[in-house]
């Protein structure tokens, strides 16, 4: 800070020395003035060279040595001014006054330029002013005394002010560097935290994939066995296995959703869907459990007949399933009511929809209300009891509501029941918008699943690319049951061989994404390139994958696939996908056989 001003300061001081020499030249002896000017220019030159030398050496020098050298040069420069003052003060009173003013000007400018380092101010200002002070005071006449006292006071003030300035600048620099360091540390900590979240999220996604694959096998085989001729107790046991598997799947999905929310990857859709259908589904899915507990589950829908709205049907469904599911879980007698209404339209458009899920259940204590929306938190359980669940449902529901610009809140009286309120801005859809089929989004539990399997036989040849033998066996059996011819291939290379080098082309390819040798994405790309180069019709390719992130479906589409089914999927979901891509068989005997099965 101080030394960066050396060259401009030396230039200014030399220019002033020239002016002063010109002024005093005619009033004092010429050799004295010229000698002094030569001395001044010499010291100015040395200071400039010293500065340039250090700049060129860059940062690889000894700071203390440099400081000492600069201090001595400043002292020498100050001394030259002080000597000049002595020469000028030797003249008449008017010259004494001019010389004093000049010295005051030089010392003030010096103190200003050097204020960041107090020792420099001392090194420069003391030799400028002290000789003049001594000479004027030693004159012992009133004029000399007056000038001497004035110069002494000014010197003390300059040194005091420089000291204060140095302290202030020191504090300012300390704050600035501390701030910069804090900001750097904060950014590093944020980056680290973000990186850790991303890593955790990747870990969860990978684990979820690894867990889903065998779970798909367990659930698929269980459903296959259920449809075979099993005796009563075995059938019940198998239903328990299926329910446990589905429970595990819900937990995996919750953990995956939570890590997605934590990593800030929660995205929402804005599409038209039929709200009434969605609500009836949610109520129907919970009705069986409610009935089994002897509870009445009522829906009170105060909406116009056609209630097609814009929003994210899948997320809304997930929120409502959680809230209604909780109400059923925590109510042991009485009723549960699901109501929805839209308050009168406001001036700036449709008001948000307000859902209420009210129950006459156990209620929530005031001290628990504060944390039930926090992750992994549940209300205090009665002694020696553990509440069922992971404590993630409400966290996810609220995060999803927030992602859709809505809110979930709760009021409750312990022992009397609770009301959860969900407010969501779901504007009515414009007439042209086609509602998406909400049923296709769900993965309902088999126990409560309304049967929507179209038992119309399909026809065609399907290539099933799947490296897991158990999963392949299940899907193959399902496909054959629906009248399809199936060819199983264990990896991407084998699929390419079968599709691109063989004369018979399949009607559909079900492609696992992660396979050895060649993955499903690359295999799809190669098939699409082959179709383009040979001018062949496009075979529908549907991904069957255990990855359940929305990015995965986007990746499948980008690779050239036409559909996406995440494992474990139900027979309903598989069939509804097949119906989209395959022609229906016209054989009545096949239809009869299928319906009997
Ligand atoms: P969990 O999966 O444990 O149910 P949630 O996040 O969905 O997790 O709920 C957190 C806690 O909030 C529950 O464990 C329960 O204590 C309380 N809770 C949620 N809904 C209700 C309700 N309708 N009645 C009483 N308590 C409820």
Boltz pocket constraint, residues with backbone or C-beta under 6 A from the ligand:
constraints:
  - pocket:
      binder: B
      contacts: [[A, 322], [A, 323], [A, 326], [A, 327], [A, 330], [A, 359], [A, 361], [A, 362], [A, 363], [A, 364], [A, 372], [A, 374], [A, 377], [A, 378], [A, 379], [A, 380], [A, 387], [A, 388], [A, 389], [A, 390], [A, 391], [A, 392], [A, 393], [A, 394], [A, 395], [A, 418]]
      max_distance: 6.0
